[in-house]
């Protein structure tokens, strides 16, 4: 029986993935910042652990606890993350640093904590949850995009140094997902004193809260869990898994259109009248 460690498993994609892998008879270490505040139901092969990706001591303790409980880790799903939104000049230093601390440096610290175990086993897999926003960009998400593009470069580079050690790297590129990403998990910059951005932010807000768009093109967290399971088990050397109807549509357009045309399409869609 294989073991997966999942960060950010209290809700959304992480929660759905924990349940899905447990149903597939994997041992699951579901980690989260506040396990005491969740209704997460443990099973013999599904245990929750406290882990804050911004706290290195928390990461080290949890990795040790998981190894004591399950004796090994085969796959790490670096899923913990959140988004910021708004004009860049409205962002505080604290907001920008936290965005990178969670989405980039937290992922790096978890990876480094598990690497000695993988090197000892001479095998293992890191699956990093990026975003279609790690391949293309949208207005007012510049800080979030910067972190996801960092994850893309980090993962793509790491495959060269870790593959010879038997360690696999994979990226999941979700599009819109019917989770609380755009509500509880989204940190909106305070742009009230920058009225020049009002029209842009109104347009963006409507697009990302449009119920028709969410129902027709967004995926469920459970569908993302299926893609993650595929990545973990298909035995392929494939690096990227673009996941979701909307993500595949926009990635296909980006690959097949001259950049200037693609840029105009994004402008029209997000900023047009």
C-alpha positions, 0 to 999 in steps of 0.5 A, spaced: 500 500 500 502 506 497 502 513 502 501 520 499 502 526 503 497 532 502 498 539 504 492 544 504 487 538 505 482 541 509 478 543 503 477 544 496 482 540 491 486 537 497 480 534 501 477 531 495 484 528 493 485 525 500 478 522 500 479 519 493 486 516 494 483 513 500 478 510 496 483 507 492 486 504 498 492 508 499 495 511 505 493 518 506 497 523 510 492 529 510 495 535 513 492 542 514 494 548 519 488 547 523 486 540 523 482 541 530 477 546 526 475 541 520 470 536 520 475 531 516 473 524 518 479 519 519 479 512 517 485 507 518 488 509 512 486 516 512 489 520 518 490 528 519 496 531 521 497 539 523 502 542 518 503 549 516 507 550 510 510 557 513 513 554 519 519 549 518 519 546 525 511 544 523 513 541 516 519 537 519 515 534 525 509 532 521 514 529 516 517 525 522 510 523 524 507 521 518 513 516 517 512 514 524 505 512 522 505 509 515 513 508 515 514 511 508 512 516 503 511 515 496 508 521 493 507 528 496 502 533 493 504 540 494 497 543 494 497 548 499 496 555 496 491 561 495 491 567 491 491 574 491 488 579 487 488 587 485 492 592 482 499 591 484 501 597 487 495 596 492 498 590 495 502 591 502 509 588 503 506 583 508 501 581 502 506 580 497 511 576 502 505 571 504 503 570 497 510 567 496 511 564 503 505 560 502 505 558 494 513 558 493 517 557 499 512 553 503 512 548 497 520 548 497 520 547 504 516 541 504 520 538 498 526 539 502 523 536 508 521 529 504 527 529 499 532 525 504 527 520 505 526 519 497 533 519 496 534 513 501 528 509 498 531 511 491 524 513 489 518 518 490 514 523 486 512 530 488 506 533 484 506 540 485 499 544 484 500 550 479 494 553 475 493 554 468 495 561 471 502 558 471 502 558 464 498 564 462 496 570 465 490 574 467 489 582 469 489 583 476 492 577 479 500 579 477 502 577 484 499 570 484 501 569 477 508 570 479 508 565 484 505 560 480 510 561 474 515 560 479 512 553 481 513 552 474 520 553 473 522 550 480 518 544 478 521 543 471 528 544 473 528 540 479 526 534 474 533 534 471 536 534 478 532 529 481 530 524 476 537 521 476 535 519 483 529 516 481 524 521 483 519 524 479 516 531 478 509 533 476 505 539 475 497 539 475 494 545 472 487 546 474 483 551 471 477 554 475 474 549 480 468 550 484 471 551 491 472 557 495 478 559 492 474 566 490 471 567 496 475 565 503 481 563 499 482 569 495 486 575 498 483 582 495 488 588 495 485 594 498 484 599 492 479 603 494 484 609 494 486 608 487 479 609 483 483 609 476 482 601 477 475 601 479 472 599 472 477 594 471 476 590 478 468 591 477 469 587 470 474 582 473 469 581 479 463 579 475 467 574 471 470 570 477 463 570 480 459 569 474 454 563 476 453 561 469 461 560 467 462 556 474 457 551 472 458 550 465 466 551 465 469 550 472 471 543 474 469 540 481 474 538 486 473 531 485 475 531 478 481 535 479 482 529 484 482 524 479 487 528 474 492 528 480 491 520 481 492 519 474 498 523 474 500 519 481 499 512 477 500 512 470 507 511 470 508 516 464 514 521 464 509 527 462 510 533 466 504 537 466 497 535 466 492 541 464 486 539 468 479 542 466 475 544 460 476 552 461 484 550 462 484 546 456 481 551 452 485 557 454 492 553 453 490 550 446 489 557 444 495 560 447 499 554 444 496 555 437 495 563 436 501 568 435 502 571 442 499 578 440 493 575 438 492 571 444 493 578 448 488 581 445 483 575 446 485 576 454 484 583 453 477 583 450 475 577 455 477 580 461 477 588 460 472 589 454 465 593 454 
